Amino acid sequence: MNNHQVATSTSCAPPYNLSRRAEKKAKRKAIKAEKKRQMLEEYMLDNVINENTITAERQRSTSTLAYVGGKACRARLAREDNDKNVATFHLGLSNNSNDYEHSQHRAQGAAPILSEIQPEHVDVVKYLEEKEQELRIDARGMHMKDRMVVKVDNHGSMETFKQQVDDDGDEHDEKHILDFSKARARGIVSLALVDTLTSTASLSTTILHLNLSRNELWDISAEAFAPLSSTLITLDISRNWFEALPEAIESLRHLKELRATHNLLKPNATNSLRLDTLSNMKHLEVIDIRFNQKCGNQSLLELMQSTLNDKVIVKMTVTYPPPLNTSNTYESDRVGATPAVRDATLLRSQLEPWSTMALRRRLVSDFGQEFTPAGRSWADEDITRGQVMNRLLACYQEEAKDEQNQPNCDRDENGRLIVHVSGQKLDEIICDKLLHTLKEVWASSSTTCNRERPSVCANNYMILSSPSIFDPTSQKAAKAAGKLKRHQALWDIAFEALYSVDPLFASQYTAVAVTHNFIGSPHIDKQNCGPFYGLSLGNFEEGGNIMVECSARVVASVNTKSSLAQVDGRFPHWVSPYNHTTEERYSLIYYRTEGHIDQIGPAVFKIPKVLL
């Protein structure tokens, strides 16, 4: 039956039947909503988390500096601040461009900045950095005593001086360019701003190219492009904070090229990519949305290609499904679709969680590799992730050969120093109660449906979240409350274990990941607002430690067996091999995804030991 037939048959139904069905449906919804409300109320009465602390943490997050955390977080906080102050545009966020670049954003994977570290962690950071420096000097010489300075923009991306050129290879005529890039601008572009910019150009000059890249803009007012609507052919809004393409592009009737790389575009949001608008732009030839993390799906690329004119070239960084490997494994962009299928003992798998930009920075900063063998800068984004990874692995291999004759301390096969950290031992009674609950209550009733994080390898993986982090009226809150009620005994004893070691963190964490036989899986916890606490239990004898990369040449092995240890999961981490076929390993990971965002500091929080 086609759609027309369905519509016809429905319209012929007696109206009173429709009313009766609607009435029954409304009653069912009301009953369901009431059950959710009651379930949530019951949980809130019995909840062991200190709600006042959670509320205080939320309030503190709004007052924290808007520059703490990743790009998306900084953008969100800046918008909130903008809404409060009713400001639309800011220029000159800092008088010193170098201070601005390095104080507003800490590049992912960069060394900790001691001035930002909590006093109680400074000694750990100094120790780890001294070890890294010793290894770097041994491998690269005294000229690498200090990491090479990597110049980055306010988004943490390496600077590149490659000039933008037209498709035919000719550079834009400077007389027709309005360049507002790197102006330290934040907010919404208004008509008044564009009027000011165009008035600075010669009245006899026609503006063909507008460059608003490398700022912190998140929208453009509808009338802003009025002075340029009949002339502009190139618009560059790359490296900003746009979550959607600005509606104002509709007025640019002669636009040929739209560059929107390195933004926060979200294709799932309603009409965020303005496909209807783009399809009606008769002169459009190129749209570039590469390096937008959410825009990496092959199906999205196919949708855009089918919706837009056949002559429009769509540039997108496709990450899912992962690109097929080339004949040379090392030249492929990624190996393995997820951490679950990667061999955690391989260096490549342990480096894979880092972004391509972090790998570029490591090549320059930690290994002194400013240029490719062909003389190109590693900052050039035309050099693929596979090429960057290939060169980085070669650098490690060179150093590993040099270290073969120096077996004076614990090193891995790649020449990296392994340091050892032990967590704080738990009371045996608490461990026994917790292990009994995990084995007899949780694991015995678990099925494959408890593999709630399929990107990592584990027999069972379950997340218990506090409903307090959700909107109380939402379905997520009701679902979380119901799930927690079913596993209340496990939640309570888990809380008791952490409270005995760190009462403050016990009042702040928002979720617990419960796993059974977690294997390998190098990954980064990108949603975490700070460090986590890890605990493991079971009959495993050797291995099963949490491995975490502290720096380019230092890896920590953290023993969490019957112990609680703090680790910053925003560094790559994985579980060292153990005999998972005959032994059992249960683990609890306590973490926080709401509230104040802690600066990334040391990967571990105790001064480690080096085994000779």
C-alpha positions as CSV (number, residue, x, y, z in Angstrom):
1,M,0.0,0.0,0.0
2,N,1.5,3.3,-1.0
3,N,1.4,6.5,1.1
4,H,-1.6,7.9,-0.7
5,Q,-3.6,4.8,0.0
6,V,-2.6,4.8,3.7
7,A,-3.7,8.4,4.0
8,T,-7.0,7.7,2.2
9,S,-7.8,4.6,4.3
10,T,-7.0,6.6,7.5
11,S,-9.2,9.5,6.5
12,C,-12.2,7.2,6.0
13,A,-12.1,5.8,9.5
14,P,-14.9,6.9,11.8
15,P,-13.9,10.0,13.8
16,Y,-15.1,8.6,17.1
17,N,-12.6,5.7,16.7
18,L,-9.8,8.2,16.3
19,S,-10.9,10.0,19.4
20,R,-11.2,6.9,21.4
21,R,-7.7,5.7,20.4
22,A,-6.3,9.1,21.1
23,E,-7.9,9.1,24.6
24,K,-6.5,5.7,25.4
25,K,-3.1,6.7,24.2
26,A,-3.2,9.8,26.4
27,K,-4.1,7.8,29.4
28,R,-1.3,5.4,28.8
29,K,1.2,8.3,28.5
30,A,-0.1,9.8,31.7
31,I,0.2,6.6,33.7
32,K,3.7,6.0,32.3
33,A,4.7,9.6,33.2
34,E,3.4,9.2,36.7
35,K,5.3,6.0,37.2
36,K,8.5,7.7,36.1
37,R,7.9,10.6,38.4
38,Q,7.3,8.3,41.4
39,M,10.4,6.2,40.5
40,L,12.5,9.4,40.4
41,E,11.1,10.7,43.7
42,E,11.9,7.3,45.4
43,Y,15.4,7.4,44.1
44,M,16.0,11.0,45.2
45,L,14.9,10.1,48.8
46,D,17.3,7.2,49.0
47,N,20.2,8.6,46.9
48,V,23.6,8.3,48.6
49,I,25.1,11.1,46.5
50,N,25.2,14.5,48.2
51,E,22.9,16.6,46.0
52,N,24.2,19.8,47.6
53,T,27.7,19.0,46.4
54,I,26.5,18.2,42.9
55,T,24.5,21.5,42.8
56,A,27.6,23.4,44.0
57,E,29.7,21.7,41.3
58,R,27.3,22.8,38.6
59,Q,27.3,26.3,39.9
60,R,31.1,26.4,40.0
61,S,31.2,25.2,36.4
62,T,29.4,28.3,35.2
63,S,31.8,30.6,37.1
64,T,34.9,28.8,35.9
65,L,37.1,30.3,33.2
66,A,35.6,29.7,29.8
67,Y,39.0,28.6,28.5
68,V,39.3,25.5,30.7
69,G,38.6,22.2,28.9
70,G,38.3,21.3,25.2
71,K,37.1,23.4,22.3
72,A,33.5,22.4,22.5
73,C,33.4,23.1,26.3
74,R,35.0,26.5,25.9
75,A,32.5,27.3,23.2
76,R,29.5,26.3,25.3
77,L,30.7,28.3,28.3
78,A,31.4,31.3,26.1
79,R,27.9,31.2,24.7
80,E,26.4,31.0,28.3
81,D,28.5,34.0,29.3
82,N,27.4,35.8,26.2
83,D,23.7,35.2,27.0
84,K,24.2,36.6,30.5
85,N,26.0,39.7,29.3
86,V,23.9,40.3,26.2
87,A,27.2,41.0,24.3
88,T,27.3,40.1,20.6
89,F,30.9,40.6,19.6
90,H,34.3,41.0,21.3
91,L,37.6,42.1,19.8
92,G,41.1,42.0,21.2
93,L,40.7,39.4,23.9
94,S,44.4,39.9,24.7
95,N,46.9,42.6,24.0
96,N,49.7,40.1,23.6
97,S,49.0,37.6,20.8
98,N,51.5,35.0,22.2
99,D,49.9,35.2,25.7
100,Y,46.5,34.7,24.0
101,E,47.5,31.7,22.0
102,H,49.1,29.8,24.9
103,S,46.9,30.9,27.8
104,Q,43.5,30.4,26.2
105,H,44.0,26.8,25.1
106,R,46.2,24.0,26.1
107,A,47.0,21.8,23.2
108,Q,45.9,18.2,23.5
109,G,48.8,16.0,24.5
110,A,51.0,19.0,25.5
111,A,53.1,19.0,28.6
112,P,51.4,20.1,31.8
113,I,51.9,23.7,32.8
114,L,53.1,23.8,36.4
115,S,51.3,27.1,37.2
116,E,48.0,25.4,36.4
117,I,48.7,22.3,38.5
118,Q,47.2,21.8,42.0
119,P,50.0,22.3,44.6
120,E,49.6,18.7,45.8
121,H,50.4,17.4,42.3
122,V,53.4,19.6,41.4
123,D,55.9,17.1,42.7
124,V,54.4,14.3,40.6
125,V,54.5,16.5,37.5
126,K,58.1,17.5,38.1
127,Y,59.2,13.9,38.6
128,L,57.5,12.7,35.4
129,E,58.8,15.7,33.4
130,E,62.4,15.1,34.7
131,K,62.2,11.5,33.6
132,E,60.9,12.5,30.2
133,Q,63.6,15.1,29.8
134,E,66.4,12.5,30.6
135,L,65.0,10.1,28.0
136,R,64.7,12.8,25.4
137,I,68.2,14.0,25.9
138,D,69.6,10.4,25.7
139,A,67.7,9.8,22.5
140,R,68.0,13.2,20.7
141,G,70.9,15.1,22.3
142,M,71.2,18.2,24.4
143,H,69.6,20.4,21.8
144,M,66.3,18.6,22.9
145,K,66.8,19.4,26.6
146,D,63.6,21.3,26.4
147,R,60.6,20.4,24.2
148,M,60.6,22.4,21.0
149,V,58.0,25.2,21.1
150,V,55.0,24.4,18.8
151,K,53.2,27.5,17.7
152,V,49.5,26.9,17.9
153,D,46.4,29.1,17.3
154,N,43.6,29.7,19.8
155,H,42.1,26.3,18.9
156,G,45.2,24.3,19.6
157,S,46.0,23.7,16.0
158,M,49.6,24.0,14.7
159,E,50.2,27.1,12.7
160,T,50.8,26.6,9.0
161,F,51.8,29.4,6.6
162,K,50.5,27.7,3.5
163,Q,48.6,30.3,1.4
164,Q,45.1,29.6,0.3
165,V,44.8,29.3,-3.5
166,D,42.0,29.0,-6.0
167,D,41.4,25.7,-7.7
168,D,43.2,27.0,-10.7
169,G,46.3,27.6,-8.5
170,D,46.3,31.4,-8.6
171,E,46.4,33.3,-5.4
172,H,43.5,35.7,-4.6
173,D,44.0,39.3,-5.6
174,E,44.8,41.1,-2.3
175,K,42.8,44.1,-3.3
176,H,39.6,42.0,-3.3
177,I,40.2,40.2,0.0
178,L,38.8,41.3,3.3
179,D,41.0,39.4,5.8
180,F,39.7,39.2,9.4
181,S,41.4,36.0,10.4
182,K,43.2,35.7,13.7
183,A,41.6,38.9,14.9
184,R,40.9,37.4,18.4
185,A,37.2,37.9,17.8
186,R,34.4,36.2,19.7
187,G,30.6,36.1,19.3
188,I,28.1,36.9,16.6
189,V,29.0,38.8,13.4
190,S,26.7,41.7,13.0
191,L,25.8,44.1,10.2
192,A,27.6,46.9,12.0
193,L,30.8,44.9,12.0
194,V,30.7,44.1,8.3
195,D,29.9,47.8,7.6
196,T,33.0,48.7,9.6
197,L,35.2,46.2,7.8
198,T,34.0,47.2,4.3
199,S,34.4,50.9,5.1
200,T,38.1,50.3,5.7
201,A,38.5,49.0,2.1
202,S,38.7,51.3,-0.9
203,L,35.2,52.4,-2.0
204,S,36.3,51.5,-5.5
205,T,37.2,47.9,-4.5
206,T,34.8,45.1,-4.9
207,I,35.1,42.6,-2.0
208,L,35.2,39.1,-3.4
209,H,36.7,37.1,-0.6
210,L,35.9,37.3,3.1
211,N,38.1,35.5,5.6
212,L,36.7,35.2,9.2
213,S,38.8,32.1,10.1
214,R,40.8,31.4,13.3
215,N,38.4,33.3,15.6
216,E,35.8,32.2,18.1
217,L,32.6,33.0,16.2
218,W,29.5,31.0,16.6
219,D,26.9,32.8,14.4
220,I,26.4,35.5,11.8
221,S,23.3,37.7,12.0
222,A,20.8,37.5,9.1
223,E,21.5,41.0,7.7
224,A,25.3,40.9,8.2
225,F,26.1,39.9,4.6
226,A,23.8,42.6,3.0
227,P,26.8,44.7,1.8
228,L,28.4,41.7,0.2
229,S,25.4,39.8,-1.1
230,S,26.0,40.6,-4.8
231,T,29.8,40.3,-4.8
232,L,31.2,37.7,-2.4
233,I,32.4,34.5,-4.1
234,T,34.5,33.0,-1.3
235,L,33.7,32.8,2.4
236,D,36.1,31.2,5.0
237,I,34.7,30.6,8.5
238,S,37.1,27.8,9.3
239,R,38.5,27.3,12.8
240,N,35.6,28.9,14.7
241,W,32.9,27.7,17.0
242,F,30.0,27.2,14.6
243,E,27.6,24.3,15.5
244,A,25.6,25.1,12.4
245,L,26.3,26.9,9.1
246,P,25.0,30.5,9.5
247,E,21.6,31.1,8.0
248,A,23.0,34.4,6.6
249,I,24.8,32.5,3.8
250,E,21.4,32.4,2.1
251,S,21.9,36.0,1.0
252,L,25.2,35.3,-0.8
253,R,23.7,34.7,-4.2
254,H,27.1,34.4,-6.1
255,L,29.0,32.4,-3.5
256,K,31.3,29.8,-5.2
257,E,33.3,28.4,-2.2
258,L,32.4,27.9,1.4
259,R,35.1,26.8,3.8
260,A,33.9,25.7,7.3
261,T,36.7,23.3,8.4
262,H,37.6,22.8,12.1
263,N,34.3,23.9,13.6
264,L,31.7,22.1,15.8
265,L,29.1,21.3,13.1
266,K,26.5,18.8,14.2
267,P,24.7,17.2,11.3
268,N,22.1,15.6,13.5
269,A,20.8,19.0,14.6
270,T,17.8,20.3,12.6
271,N,18.9,21.9,9.4
272,S,22.4,22.6,10.8
273,L,24.1,22.1,7.4
274,R,21.5,24.2,5.5
275,L,21.2,21.6,2.7
276,D,18.1,23.3,1.3
277,T,19.9,26.6,1.2
278,L,23.0,25.2,-0.3
279,S,21.1,23.3,-3.0
280,N,19.5,26.6,-4.2
281,M,22.9,28.4,-4.5
282,K,23.4,28.1,-8.3
283,H,27.0,29.3,-8.3
284,L,28.3,27.1,-5.4
285,E,31.2,24.9,-6.5
286,V,33.0,23.8,-3.3
287,I,31.9,23.3,0.3
288,D,34.6,22.2,2.7
289,I,33.6,20.8,6.1
290,R,36.7,18.7,6.8
291,F,37.9,18.2,10.4
292,N,34.5,18.6,12.0
293,Q,34.4,15.8,14.4
294,K,30.7,15.1,14.1
295,C,30.7,15.3,10.3
296,G,32.6,12.1,9.6
297,N,30.0,9.6,8.4
298,Q,30.1,8.2,4.9
299,S,26.3,8.3,4.8
300,L,26.3,12.1,5.4
301,L,28.8,12.6,2.6
302,E,26.5,10.6,0.3
303,L,23.5,12.6,1.4
304,M,25.2,15.9,0.7
305,Q,26.4,14.7,-2.7
306,S,23.0,13.5,-3.7
307,T,21.2,16.7,-2.4
308,L,23.5,19.3,-3.9
309,N,24.2,20.0,-7.5
310,D,26.4,17.5,-9.3
311,K,28.9,20.2,-9.9
312,V,29.4,20.9,-6.2
313,I,32.5,19.4,-4.7
314,V,31.9,18.3,-1.1
315,K,35.1,17.9,1.1
316,M,34.7,15.9,4.2
317,T,36.9,13.9,6.5
318,V,35.2,10.5,6.6
319,T,36.0,8.5,9.8
320,Y,33.1,6.1,9.8
321,P,33.2,3.5,8.4
322,P,37.0,3.8,8.8
323,P,38.9,4.2,5.5
324,L,40.1,0.9,4.1
325,N,43.7,0.1,4.8
326,T,46.2,0.6,2.1
327,S,48.7,-2.1,1.0
328,N,51.1,-0.6,3.6
329,T,49.4,-0.9,7.0
330,Y,51.5,2.0,8.4
331,E,50.2,4.4,5.8
332,S,46.5,3.8,6.6
333,D,44.8,6.5,8.6
334,R,43.7,4.2,11.4
335,V,44.2,0.5,12.2
336,G,41.1,-1.2,13.6
337,A,37.6,0.3,13.7
338,T,37.5,0.6,17.6
339,P,39.9,0.0,20.5
340,A,38.2,-3.4,21.1
341,V,39.7,-4.9,18.0
342,R,43.2,-3.4,18.3
343,D,46.2,-5.3,19.7
344,A,46.9,-3.3,22.9
345,T,50.5,-4.5,23.1
346,L,51.4,-2.6,19.9
347,L,52.6,0.9,20.1
348,R,50.4,2.0,17.2
349,S,47.3,0.9,19.1
350,Q,48.5,2.8,22.2
351,L,49.0,6.0,20.1
352,E,45.7,5.6,18.1
353,P,43.5,7.4,20.7
354,W,45.4,10.7,20.1
355,S,44.1,13.2,17.6
356,T,46.1,13.7,14.4
357,M,47.0,17.2,15.6
358,A,48.4,15.8,18.9
359,L,50.5,13.4,16.8
360,R,51.8,16.2,14.7
361,R,52.7,18.2,17.8
362,R,54.5,15.2,19.3
363,L,56.6,14.8,16.1
364,V,57.8,18.4,16.4
365,S,57.9,19.0,20.1
366,D,59.2,15.7,21.4
367,F,61.1,14.3,18.5
368,G,62.4,17.5,16.8
369,Q,60.9,16.6,13.4
370,E,59.9,20.0,12.0
371,F,59.8,19.0,8.4
372,T,59.1,15.9,6.3
373,P,61.9,14.4,4.2
374,A,60.4,16.3,1.3
375,G,60.8,19.6,3.2
376,R,57.1,20.2,4.0
377,S,56.0,21.3,7.5
378,W,54.3,18.6,9.6
379,A,51.7,21.3,10.3
380,D,50.5,21.0,6.7
381,E,47.1,19.2,6.9
382,D,47.5,17.8,3.4
383,I,49.9,15.4,5.1
384,T,47.6,12.6,6.2
385,R,47.3,11.0,9.6
386,G,48.8,7.8,8.2
387,Q,51.9,9.6,7.1
388,V,52.2,11.3,10.4
389,M,51.8,8.1,12.3
390,N,54.3,6.3,10.1
391,R,57.0,8.8,10.8
392,L,56.2,8.8,14.5
393,L,56.5,5.1,14.7
394,A,59.8,5.2,12.9
395,C,61.2,7.7,15.4
396,Y,60.2,5.4,18.3
397,Q,61.8,2.4,16.4
398,E,65.1,4.4,16.1
399,E,65.2,5.1,19.8
400,A,64.3,1.5,20.8
401,K,67.3,0.2,18.9
402,D,69.6,2.6,20.8
403,E,68.1,1.4,24.1
404,Q,68.7,-2.3,23.5
405,N,72.1,-2.2,25.1
406,Q,70.9,-0.3,28.2
407,P,68.7,-2.8,30.1
408,N,69.2,-0.9,33.3
409,C,65.6,-0.2,34.0
410,D,62.1,-1.4,33.1
411,R,61.3,-0.5,29.5
412,D,58.8,-1.7,27.0
413,E,59.7,-3.0,23.5
414,N,59.5,0.5,22.2
415,G,62.2,1.9,24.5
416,R,59.7,3.8,26.7
417,L,60.3,3.8,30.5
418,I,57.7,2.0,32.6
419,V,57.1,3.5,36.0
420,H,55.1,1.8,38.7
421,V,52.3,3.1,40.9
422,S,50.2,1.3,43.5
423,G,46.8,2.3,44.7
424,Q,45.6,2.6,48.3
425,K,44.7,-0.8,49.7
426,L,41.1,-1.3,50.7
427,D,39.8,-3.0,53.8
428,E,39.6,-6.8,53.1
429,I,36.0,-6.9,54.4
430,I,34.9,-4.2,51.9
431,C,36.7,-6.0,49.1
432,D,35.1,-9.4,50.0
433,K,31.6,-7.8,50.1
434,L,32.2,-6.0,46.8
435,L,33.6,-9.1,45.0
436,H,30.7,-11.2,46.3
437,T,28.2,-8.7,45.0
438,L,29.9,-8.5,41.6
439,K,30.2,-12.3,41.2
440,E,27.0,-13.6,42.8
441,V,24.6,-10.8,42.1
442,W,25.8,-8.8,39.1
443,A,27.8,-11.1,36.8
444,S,25.6,-14.2,37.4
445,S,22.6,-12.2,36.1
446,S,24.5,-10.4,33.4
447,T,24.1,-11.1,29.7
448,T,25.6,-9.7,26.5
449,C,23.1,-6.9,26.7
450,N,25.3,-5.4,29.5
451,R,28.0,-4.7,27.0
452,E,27.0,-1.0,27.0
453,R,30.3,0.2,25.6
454,P,31.0,-2.0,22.6
455,S,34.0,0.0,21.5
456,V,36.1,-1.6,24.2
457,C,36.6,-5.3,24.8
458,A,35.0,-6.8,27.9
459,N,32.7,-9.7,28.7
460,N,30.4,-7.3,30.5
461,Y,30.4,-3.5,30.7
462,M,27.7,-1.7,32.6
463,I,27.4,2.0,33.5
464,L,25.5,3.1,36.6
465,S,24.7,6.9,36.5
466,S,23.2,9.1,39.0
467,P,19.8,10.4,37.7
468,S,20.8,13.8,39.3
469,I,22.9,14.6,36.2
470,F,19.8,14.5,33.9
471,D,16.8,16.7,33.6
472,P,14.4,15.4,36.4
473,T,11.5,15.3,33.9
474,S,13.4,13.4,31.2
475,Q,13.2,9.8,30.3
476,K,16.9,9.4,30.8
477,A,16.6,10.3,34.5
478,A,13.8,7.9,35.0
479,K,15.7,5.1,33.2
480,A,18.9,5.8,35.2
481,A,16.8,5.8,38.5
482,G,15.2,2.5,37.6
483,K,18.5,0.9,36.6
484,L,20.2,2.1,39.8
485,K,17.3,0.8,41.9
486,R,17.9,-2.7,40.4
487,H,21.6,-2.5,41.3
488,Q,21.3,-0.5,44.5
489,A,23.3,-3.0,46.6
490,L,26.2,-2.8,44.2
491,W,26.1,1.1,44.1
492,D,26.0,1.3,47.9
493,I,29.0,-1.0,48.5
494,A,30.9,0.7,45.7
495,F,30.3,4.1,47.3
496,E,31.4,2.7,50.7
497,A,34.7,1.5,49.1
498,L,35.5,4.9,47.6
499,Y,34.3,6.9,50.6
500,S,36.8,5.0,52.8
501,V,39.7,6.3,50.6
502,D,38.5,9.7,49.3
503,P,35.3,11.1,50.8
504,L,35.4,14.3,48.7
505,F,35.6,12.4,45.4
506,A,32.9,10.1,46.7
507,S,30.6,13.1,47.0
508,Q,31.4,14.2,43.4
509,Y,31.4,11.3,41.0
510,T,28.4,11.0,38.8
511,A,28.8,7.4,37.4
512,V,30.5,4.1,37.9
513,A,31.6,1.8,35.1
514,V,31.4,-1.9,36.1
515,T,33.3,-4.4,34.0
516,H,34.0,-8.1,33.9
517,N,37.2,-9.2,32.1
518,F,38.1,-5.9,30.5
519,I,40.9,-6.6,27.9
520,G,43.4,-4.2,26.4
521,S,41.5,-1.5,24.5
522,P,43.7,1.7,24.5
523,H,41.3,4.7,24.6
524,I,40.8,8.2,26.0
525,D,37.8,9.1,28.1
526,K,36.9,12.3,26.3
527,Q,33.7,13.0,28.3
528,N,35.4,13.0,31.7
529,C,35.6,16.3,33.5
530,G,38.6,15.2,35.6
531,P,40.5,12.1,36.8
532,F,38.9,8.8,37.7
533,Y,39.4,6.2,40.5
534,G,40.0,2.6,39.4
535,L,39.6,-0.6,41.4
536,S,40.0,-4.2,40.3
537,L,39.1,-7.4,42.0
538,G,39.3,-11.1,41.2
539,N,41.6,-14.2,41.0
540,F,44.0,-12.9,38.3
541,E,47.6,-13.3,39.3
542,E,49.8,-11.3,36.9
543,G,49.0,-8.3,34.8
544,G,45.6,-6.6,34.8
545,N,47.1,-3.2,35.7
546,I,45.9,0.1,34.2
547,M,48.6,1.3,31.8
548,V,48.5,5.0,31.1
549,E,50.8,7.1,28.9
550,C,52.3,9.9,31.0
551,S,54.3,11.5,28.2
552,A,56.0,10.6,24.9
553,R,58.5,8.2,26.6
554,V,57.0,7.4,30.0
555,V,54.2,4.9,30.7
556,A,52.8,4.2,34.1
557,S,51.7,0.8,35.3
558,V,49.1,1.3,37.9
559,N,48.3,-1.6,40.3
560,T,44.6,-1.4,41.3
561,K,44.1,-4.9,42.6
562,S,42.1,-4.6,45.8
563,S,43.3,-1.0,45.7
564,L,41.9,2.4,44.6
565,A,44.2,4.5,42.4
566,Q,43.5,7.8,40.7
567,V,44.3,8.1,37.0
568,D,43.6,10.9,34.5
569,G,41.7,9.0,31.7
570,R,42.2,12.0,29.4
571,F,45.5,10.4,28.6
572,P,45.6,7.1,26.6
573,H,45.1,4.1,28.9
574,W,44.5,0.4,28.6
575,V,44.7,-2.8,30.7
576,S,47.9,-4.8,30.6
577,P,47.6,-8.5,29.6
578,Y,46.5,-11.2,32.0
579,N,45.2,-14.7,31.7
580,H,41.6,-13.7,30.9
581,T,40.7,-17.2,29.7
582,T,41.1,-18.9,33.0
583,E,41.1,-16.0,35.5
584,E,38.6,-13.4,36.4
585,R,39.0,-9.6,36.7
586,Y,36.3,-7.3,37.8
587,S,36.7,-3.6,37.9
588,L,35.0,-0.4,39.0
589,I,35.8,3.0,37.5
590,Y,34.4,6.1,39.3
591,Y,34.3,9.2,37.1
592,R,32.6,12.6,36.7
593,T,31.0,14.0,33.6
594,E,29.3,17.0,35.2
595,G,30.5,20.2,37.0
596,H,33.8,21.9,37.1
597,I,36.4,20.8,34.4
598,D,39.7,20.1,36.0
599,Q,42.8,21.2,34.1
600,I,44.7,18.2,32.7
601,G,47.6,17.6,34.9
602,P,49.6,14.4,35.7
603,A,48.4,11.1,34.3
604,V,48.9,9.6,37.8
605,F,48.8,11.2,41.2
606,K,51.5,9.5,43.2
607,I,55.3,9.7,42.6
608,P,55.9,6.4,40.8
609,K,58.8,4.0,41.2
610,V,61.3,2.8,38.6
611,L,62.2,-0.9,38.9
612,L,65.9,-1.6,38.1
